[in-house]
C-alpha cells in the first residue's frame, strides 16, 4: 500500500517538473510564445482544461461563463518599479442557447455557434496572433523586458447569488511570468 502511494507521488512530482507546461487550479498552460512582427509584438497561447460538473451544470441552466486572458509587457528598471509597456485583455463569453441547442462563444461583437461543448471550448483554450504591444513600445535599446500572462474563468461576472457560495469547481486560473530574449521570443 505504501509503495503504491510513493510511486504515485513520484509520478505526480515528475509531471509537475515537465518543462513548457505550467499548471494551476484545474488548468494547464501548454504553450506560450511571442513573435515580433512589423505591427509590434504578437502573443500565442494554448491551454488545457475541462469544465467542472458544477460549471457545466450552471452553463446548461442559462448562466454564461466568462473567460479572460490578460497580458502585461513590462520593462525592467533598476531604479524604480518596472515600467508597464502595455496591458491588453480579451474576454470571451460562453453561453448555452436552449432554443437552437447550440453553444455560443462571443468576443466583442463577434459570435460563433457550436454544436458541442468540446468544439466551443477548443476556441476558448487558445489564441494566436494576438497583438499585445506596439512597435514603438518595444525598442531595442538594450533594455530587458518580461511578460505577465494570466488566463482565468472570471467568477466576478457570475450572478451574485452564485458568488456567495462559490464552489471550487469554478476555479480555473493560471498566472505565468516569463522574460524575453533579445529577439522578443520568450525564454
C-alpha positions in Angstrom: 0.0 0.0 0.0 2.8 2.4 1.0 4.7 1.5 -2.2 1.8 2.4 -4.4 1.4 5.8 -2.7 5.1 6.5 -3.1 5.1 5.6 -6.7 2.0 7.8 -7.4 3.6 10.7 -5.6 6.8 10.2 -7.6 5.0 10.3 -10.9 3.0 13.3 -9.8 6.2 15.1 -9.0 7.7 14.2 -12.4 4.6 15.6 -14.2 4.9 18.8 -12.2 8.5 19.2 -13.4 7.8 18.9 -17.1 9.2 21.9 -19.0 6.9 24.2 -21.0 3.7 23.4 -19.1 2.6 25.4 -16.2 -0.3 24.1 -14.1 -2.6 25.7 -11.6 -6.2 25.4 -10.4 -7.5 22.9 -12.9 -5.8 24.4 -16.0 -2.6 23.8 -17.8 -0.7 26.3 -19.9 0.5 24.1 -22.8 2.1 26.8 -24.9 3.0 30.5 -24.5 5.0 32.1 -27.3 5.7 35.6 -28.7 6.8 36.8 -32.0 8.0 40.2 -33.1 6.3 41.4 -36.3 6.0 44.8 -38.2 2.8 45.6 -36.2 4.5 45.1 -32.9 4.6 42.0 -30.6 2.2 39.1 -31.0 1.3 36.5 -28.4 0.1 33.0 -29.0 -1.0 30.6 -26.2 -2.8 27.4 -25.7 -4.3 25.9 -22.5 -5.7 22.5 -21.5 -8.7 22.4 -19.2 -12.1 20.8 -18.8 -15.1 22.4 -17.2 -16.1 21.0 -13.9 -19.5 19.4 -13.4 -20.7 22.4 -11.4 -19.6 24.9 -14.1 -21.2 22.8 -16.9 -24.4 22.4 -15.0 -24.6 26.2 -14.4 -24.0 26.8 -18.1 -26.9 24.5 -19.1 -29.1 26.3 -16.6 -28.6 29.6 -18.5 -25.6 31.1 -16.7 -23.0 32.4 -19.2 -19.3 31.8 -18.3 -16.7 34.4 -19.0 -13.0 33.6 -19.7 -10.4 36.3 -19.5 -6.8 36.4 -20.9 -4.6 39.2 -19.8 -1.1 40.1 -20.8 1.2 42.8 -19.4 4.5 43.7 -21.0 7.0 45.3 -18.6 10.5 46.8 -18.9 12.9 46.1 -16.1 14.2 49.2 -14.3 16.8 49.0 -11.5 16.0 52.4 -10.0 12.2 52.2 -9.7 9.3 49.9 -10.2 9.3 48.2 -13.6 7.7 50.3 -16.4 4.4 48.9 -17.8 4.8 49.0 -21.6 1.4 47.6 -22.5 -1.6 45.9 -20.9 -4.1 44.0 -23.0 -7.1 41.9 -22.1 -9.5 39.7 -24.0 -12.8 38.4 -22.7 -14.8 35.5 -24.2 -18.4 34.7 -23.2 -19.6 31.1 -23.4 -23.4 30.6 -23.3 -25.8 27.7 -24.0 -28.7 28.6 -26.4 -31.5 26.2 -25.4 -33.8 27.0 -28.4 -31.1 26.2 -31.0 -29.4 23.7 -28.8 -26.0 25.2 -29.5 -23.2 26.8 -27.6 -22.3 30.3 -28.4 -18.9 31.9 -28.0 -18.8 35.7 -28.1 -15.8 38.1 -28.1 -16.6 41.7 -28.5 -19.2 42.0 -31.3 -18.3 38.6 -32.9 -20.3 35.5 -32.2 -19.8 31.9 -33.2 -22.1 28.9 -32.6 -21.0 25.3 -32.0 -22.9 22.0 -31.8 -20.9 20.5 -29.0 -19.3 21.9 -25.8 -15.9 20.5 -26.8 -15.9 22.5 -30.0 -16.8 25.7 -28.1 -14.1 25.0 -25.5 -11.5 24.5 -28.2 -11.9 28.1 -29.3 -11.6 29.2 -25.6 -8.4 27.2 -25.0 -6.1 29.2 -27.1 -5.3 32.3 -29.2 -2.8 33.0 -31.9 -1.5 36.3 -33.4 -2.9 38.5 -30.6 -1.1 41.8 -30.8 0.0 42.8 -27.3 2.4 45.7 -27.9 3.0 48.4 -30.5 6.3 48.7 -32.3 7.2 52.0 -30.7 6.8 50.4 -27.2 9.4 47.6 -27.7 12.5 49.3 -28.8 15.8 47.5 -28.9 17.7 50.0 -26.6 19.3 47.2 -24.6 16.5 47.1 -22.0 15.2 43.8 -20.8 11.5 43.1 -20.9 9.2 40.4 -19.5 5.6 39.4 -19.7 3.0 38.6 -17.1 0.2 36.4 -18.5 -2.9 35.2 -16.9 -5.9 33.2 -18.0 -9.0 32.5 -15.9 -12.6 31.8 -15.6 -13.9 35.1 -14.4 -16.1 34.3 -11.4 -16.8 38.0 -10.7 -19.1 38.1 -13.7 -21.3 35.2 -12.4 -24.6 36.2 -10.8 -24.3 37.5 -7.2 -26.1 34.5 -5.6 -23.6 32.1 -7.2 -20.6 34.1 -6.0 -21.7 33.8 -2.3 -21.5 30.1 -2.1 -18.9 29.6 -4.9 -17.8 26.1 -5.4 -14.2 25.1 -6.1 -15.3 23.8 -9.5 -15.2 27.3 -10.9 -11.5 27.8 -10.1 -9.8 27.9 -13.5 -6.9 30.2 -13.2 -3.2 30.3 -14.3 -0.6 33.1 -14.0 2.8 33.0 -15.7 5.7 35.3 -15.8 8.5 35.0 -18.4 11.4 37.0 -19.6 12.0 37.9 -23.3 15.2 37.0 -25.2 16.8 39.8 -27.3 14.5 39.0 -30.3 11.4 39.2 -28.1 10.8 35.4 -28.0 10.1 34.0 -24.6 12.8 32.3 -22.7 
